[in-house]
């Protein structure tokens, strides 16, 4: 699904799915009709199209997030590269979707790993 946009900001997110990196990945940013655009990823785990370059100091690129079960359970395994890699600066919500308190630094994604 393609959406034209000029600006997007993703923080502490996991964007990962079944598209291969050579088939466009999950995110493929390109310019249409010379429209200026800015897509920023901050402390994210993202599956990107081959050749896309992002700030790798705070972004985990094309690594399996290690969901417990991609059919029904998007909690992360303790061995996930996203564990403890989020930014606490951008955590406006102190609890994850299960109601667990976020660690410092938090885990990237919707669910925290209990310590």
N, C-alpha and C positions, 0 to 999 in steps of 0.2 A: 504494500500500500504506500503510495507516494503522496506527500503533502507539501505544497509549496510553503516555505516560511523564510523569513529573513533572519530570525534569531531564535535560538533554543539553548537552554541551560539545563544540564542534567547533573545532579549532585547525589552522591551516595546511592547510585542506582546500579542494578544489574540489567543489561540489555543483551540477551543471549537466547538463541533458538536454533532451529534445525537448518537454516540456510548456511551453506558452506562459504568460506571466505572468498573463494574464487567465483562464487555465484552472487556476489554482492553483500555477503555478510548480513547482519541484522541492520546495520546502519551504513548507508552509502550517501555521502554528501557531495553534491555537485552543483555547479552554477548554471542557472537557466536564464537566458535572455539578459545576461550581464547584471542580474540582480545581486546586490551585495548581501552576503549572508554570513552569519557567525554562529557556529555550533560549538558549544563548549562542554566538555566532560570534566567534572571535578570529583575525584575519588570514586570512580566507577569501575565496574568490570563490564567490558563491552566487546561484542563480536563485530569487528569492522571488515569492510571490503578490503581485499588485497590492495596494497599501495596507499591506503589512507594513513595519514600521519596525524597523531594527536600528542598532547603532552603526556609522555609516559612516566613522568615523575609521580603523578597521582592517579594514573589510569592503568588498569590491568587489561591488556589487549589479547584477545583470542585465546584465553585460557578457560577451560571448563570450570564453571562455578561450583560443580559438585553438589547439585541439588539431591536431596534424599530420594526423590522420585519425580521425574518430570511429567508424569501423568496426573499426579494428585497431591504431591507434597513438595512445595518449593522452599522448605527449610533447608539449610545448608549442612553438609557433613562437617565435622570438626576439622577436617583436612583441607577445606576449601581455601583457595588463595584470597578470598574476600574477607575472611575472619580477621577482625581487628584492623582492617585497612581503610575504614571510613574516616571522615573528618568530623570531629565533634563540634567544630565551628558551625557546621551547617545542620546540626540536629536540632530542629525546632520542636520536634515531638520527642519527649523523653522516653517513650515506650514503643516497642515494636508492635506488630499486628496481633501478637498473642498477649499483649499487656505486660511483657517483660521489660524491665528497665534496661536502657541502652548502656553498653560498656563504654569506657573511655580509653582508647578510641573505639568507636562502634564498628560493628560488622557492616559491610556494604550490603544493601538489600533490605527487604521488608522484615526479616526475622533476625534477632540477635542470637548469638551462641552463648548459652549459659556458661559462666566461669565456675 
